Amino acid sequence: MVLGMQLDFEGPEGRLEGVLWDPPTPARAAMVFCHPHPGHGGTMHNNVVYRASRGLQEAGISVLRFNFRGVGRSAGEVAGKEHGDGTVGADEDLNAALDLLVAKRPGLPLLAGGFSFGARAASRVGGVRSELQGLLLVALPVRAFPCQFLMDVQPPTHLLMAGEDEFGTQGEVLAQFPNLPQHISVEEIPGTDHFFKGELPLLQQKARDWAIRTTDSNTKP
């Protein structure tokens, strides 16, 4: 497996810390994948983020993970510390990461995604960055926080939920959003919690399969 490239890049509040994984073959796309809530110990080294990113890399994607402001070596105050949902600053940091990836891997289709808090950030940015060609939202916490911006996402979007997630399940997504547009799909891994305990290999496989489907559709004439 190709080792990651440690890198620092400029964010709105100073340095942001990241790791860029390239696949062993020419990349099919480039993607930023975001970590869970910084206020609850979330970092880019989270197990779900790590496994999902490995699956994406296995599918031929260049994957950038990074620490939001105030996490690890990233400068600034923890994103949105003054708000329970942690939204302040996260979108700006993600936009900086996407800009970096465009510069580092020019010409590749651009994707975004994340786990929990990171999925919320990706879905918000997915409503405003028209160059994004796909979103993967893992365990979007629809029970815990407002996620109405899901209806504004522009690219094809896939939600991967956990069947016993205390922060939201597939059923709750469909109940809250009964009129999901056709470009938004929802899938569930049954019998597991928010952190996909016991199902991390399956999560990795699902991320890989999604990436292959998405990049195949983006390259077809």
C-alpha positions as CSV (number, residue, x, y, z in Angstrom):
1,M,0.0,0.0,0.0
2,V,1.3,3.5,-0.9
3,L,2.3,5.4,2.2
4,G,0.7,8.7,3.0
5,M,2.3,12.1,2.3
6,Q,2.2,14.3,5.4
7,L,1.6,17.9,4.5
8,D,0.7,21.3,6.0
9,F,-1.4,23.8,4.1
10,E,-2.8,27.3,4.7
11,G,-6.3,27.5,6.2
12,P,-8.4,30.5,7.2
13,E,-6.9,30.5,10.7
14,G,-3.4,29.4,9.8
15,R,-1.8,26.0,9.3
16,L,-4.0,22.9,8.7
17,E,-2.4,19.4,9.0
18,G,-3.2,16.7,6.5
19,V,-2.3,13.4,5.0
20,L,-2.6,12.7,1.2
21,W,-2.9,9.1,0.1
22,D,-2.4,8.3,-3.6
23,P,-3.3,5.0,-5.1
24,P,-0.6,2.8,-6.7
25,T,-2.0,3.3,-10.1
26,P,-2.9,6.6,-11.9
27,A,-5.7,8.2,-9.8
28,R,-9.3,8.2,-11.1
29,A,-10.3,11.2,-9.0
30,A,-9.3,13.2,-5.9
31,M,-11.3,13.5,-2.7
32,V,-11.3,15.2,0.7
33,F,-12.7,13.0,3.5
34,C,-13.5,14.8,6.8
35,H,-13.4,13.7,10.4
36,P,-16.0,13.7,13.1
37,H,-16.7,16.3,15.7
38,P,-13.6,18.0,17.0
39,G,-15.3,18.8,20.3
40,H,-15.7,15.1,21.0
41,G,-12.2,13.9,20.1
42,G,-12.7,13.6,16.3
43,T,-9.5,13.6,14.3
44,M,-8.3,12.5,10.8
45,H,-7.0,9.3,12.5
46,N,-10.5,8.2,13.5
47,N,-11.1,4.5,12.7
48,V,-14.1,5.2,10.5
49,V,-12.3,7.9,8.6
50,Y,-9.2,5.7,8.2
51,R,-11.2,2.7,6.9
52,A,-13.3,4.7,4.5
53,S,-10.3,6.5,3.1
54,R,-8.5,3.2,2.6
55,G,-11.5,1.9,0.6
56,L,-11.4,5.1,-1.5
57,Q,-7.7,4.7,-2.1
58,E,-8.2,1.0,-3.1
59,A,-10.7,2.3,-5.7
60,G,-8.0,4.5,-7.3
61,I,-8.8,7.7,-5.5
62,S,-6.3,10.2,-4.2
63,V,-7.6,10.9,-0.7
64,L,-6.8,13.9,1.5
65,R,-7.6,13.7,5.2
66,F,-7.0,16.7,7.4
67,N,-7.5,18.0,10.9
68,F,-10.0,20.8,11.3
69,R,-8.7,23.9,13.1
70,G,-7.7,23.4,16.7
71,V,-7.1,19.6,16.2
72,G,-3.7,18.0,16.2
73,R,-1.2,20.4,14.6
74,S,-3.9,22.5,12.9
75,A,-3.9,26.1,14.1
76,G,-6.8,28.0,15.6
77,E,-9.6,27.4,18.0
78,V,-11.6,24.1,17.7
79,A,-14.1,24.6,14.9
80,G,-17.3,26.0,16.2
81,K,-16.4,25.4,19.9
82,E,-18.9,28.1,20.9
83,H,-21.8,26.3,19.2
84,G,-23.1,22.9,20.1
85,D,-23.2,21.7,16.4
86,G,-19.6,22.8,15.7
87,T,-20.4,24.4,12.4
88,V,-18.4,27.6,12.7
89,G,-15.2,27.3,10.7
90,A,-15.6,23.8,9.4
91,D,-16.9,24.7,6.0
92,E,-14.0,27.2,5.5
93,D,-11.4,24.6,6.5
94,L,-13.0,22.1,4.1
95,N,-12.9,24.6,1.3
96,A,-9.2,25.3,1.9
97,A,-8.6,21.5,1.7
98,L,-10.5,21.2,-1.5
99,D,-8.6,24.1,-3.0
100,L,-5.3,22.4,-2.0
101,L,-6.3,19.2,-3.6
102,V,-7.3,20.9,-6.9
103,A,-3.8,22.4,-6.9
104,K,-2.0,19.2,-6.0
105,R,-4.0,16.9,-8.3
106,P,-5.2,19.2,-11.1
107,G,-7.5,17.8,-13.8
108,L,-8.9,15.0,-11.7
109,P,-12.7,14.8,-10.9
110,L,-13.2,16.3,-7.4
111,L,-15.1,14.5,-4.7
112,A,-15.9,15.2,-1.0
113,G,-17.2,13.3,2.0
114,G,-16.9,12.7,5.6
115,F,-18.1,10.9,8.7
116,S,-20.7,12.3,11.1
117,F,-19.7,16.0,11.7
118,G,-17.5,15.7,8.6
119,A,-20.5,14.5,6.6
120,R,-22.4,17.6,7.6
121,A,-19.6,19.8,6.5
122,A,-19.3,18.0,3.2
123,S,-23.0,18.2,2.6
124,R,-23.1,22.0,3.2
125,V,-20.1,22.5,0.9
126,G,-21.8,20.2,-1.6
127,G,-24.5,22.8,-2.0
128,V,-22.2,25.6,-3.1
129,R,-19.2,24.1,-5.0
130,S,-20.4,23.3,-8.4
131,E,-17.2,21.5,-9.5
132,L,-17.8,18.6,-7.0
133,Q,-18.8,15.4,-8.9
134,G,-19.8,13.2,-5.9
135,L,-20.4,13.1,-2.2
136,L,-20.1,10.2,0.3
137,L,-21.8,11.0,3.6
138,V,-21.1,8.4,6.3
139,A,-23.4,8.4,9.3
140,L,-24.9,11.8,8.7
141,P,-26.2,12.7,12.3
142,V,-29.8,13.6,11.3
143,R,-31.2,12.8,14.8
144,A,-28.6,14.9,16.7
145,F,-28.3,18.0,14.5
146,P,-30.2,19.9,11.7
147,C,-29.2,18.5,8.3
148,Q,-31.7,20.4,6.1
149,F,-28.9,21.5,3.8
150,L,-28.8,17.9,2.5
151,M,-31.6,18.9,0.1
152,D,-29.3,21.5,-1.5
153,V,-26.5,19.2,-2.5
154,Q,-25.7,19.4,-6.2
155,P,-23.6,16.4,-7.2
156,P,-24.7,12.7,-6.9
157,T,-24.7,12.0,-3.2
158,H,-24.7,8.7,-1.3
159,L,-25.5,8.3,2.4
160,L,-24.1,5.3,4.2
161,M,-25.8,4.9,7.5
162,A,-25.6,2.4,10.5
163,G,-28.6,0.4,11.5
164,E,-28.3,1.0,15.2
165,D,-26.8,4.5,15.1
166,E,-27.9,6.6,18.1
167,F,-27.4,9.8,16.0
168,G,-29.6,8.8,13.0
169,T,-30.5,5.8,10.8
170,Q,-31.6,5.3,7.2
171,G,-35.2,5.3,8.4
172,E,-34.8,8.7,10.1
173,V,-33.2,10.1,6.9
174,L,-36.2,9.0,4.8
175,A,-38.7,10.2,7.4
176,Q,-37.1,13.6,7.6
177,F,-36.6,13.9,3.9
178,P,-39.4,12.0,2.2
179,N,-38.9,13.8,-1.1
180,L,-35.2,13.2,-1.6
181,P,-34.1,14.1,-5.1
182,Q,-33.1,11.2,-7.4
183,H,-29.4,12.1,-7.2
184,I,-29.4,11.3,-3.4
185,S,-29.3,7.7,-2.4
186,V,-29.3,6.1,1.1
187,E,-27.9,2.7,2.2
188,E,-27.6,1.1,5.6
189,I,-25.3,-1.4,7.2
190,P,-27.6,-3.2,9.7
191,G,-26.7,-4.2,13.3
192,T,-24.0,-1.7,14.0
193,D,-23.6,1.6,15.8
194,H,-22.4,5.1,14.9
195,F,-18.8,3.9,14.8
196,F,-19.6,0.8,12.7
197,K,-18.3,-1.5,15.5
198,G,-17.7,-5.0,14.0
199,E,-18.4,-3.7,10.5
200,L,-15.4,-1.6,9.6
201,P,-14.2,-4.0,6.9
202,L,-17.7,-3.8,5.3
203,L,-17.6,0.0,5.6
204,Q,-14.3,0.0,3.8
205,Q,-15.7,-2.2,1.0
206,K,-18.8,0.0,0.7
207,A,-16.6,3.1,0.3
208,R,-14.5,1.4,-2.3
209,D,-17.6,0.2,-4.3
210,W,-19.1,3.7,-4.2
211,A,-15.9,5.3,-5.5
212,I,-15.7,2.8,-8.4
213,R,-19.4,3.4,-9.3
214,T,-19.0,7.1,-9.1
215,T,-15.8,7.5,-11.1
216,D,-17.1,5.0,-13.7
217,S,-20.2,7.1,-14.2
218,N,-18.1,10.3,-14.4
219,T,-15.9,8.8,-17.2
220,K,-18.6,7.4,-19.4
221,P,-19.4,9.4,-22.5
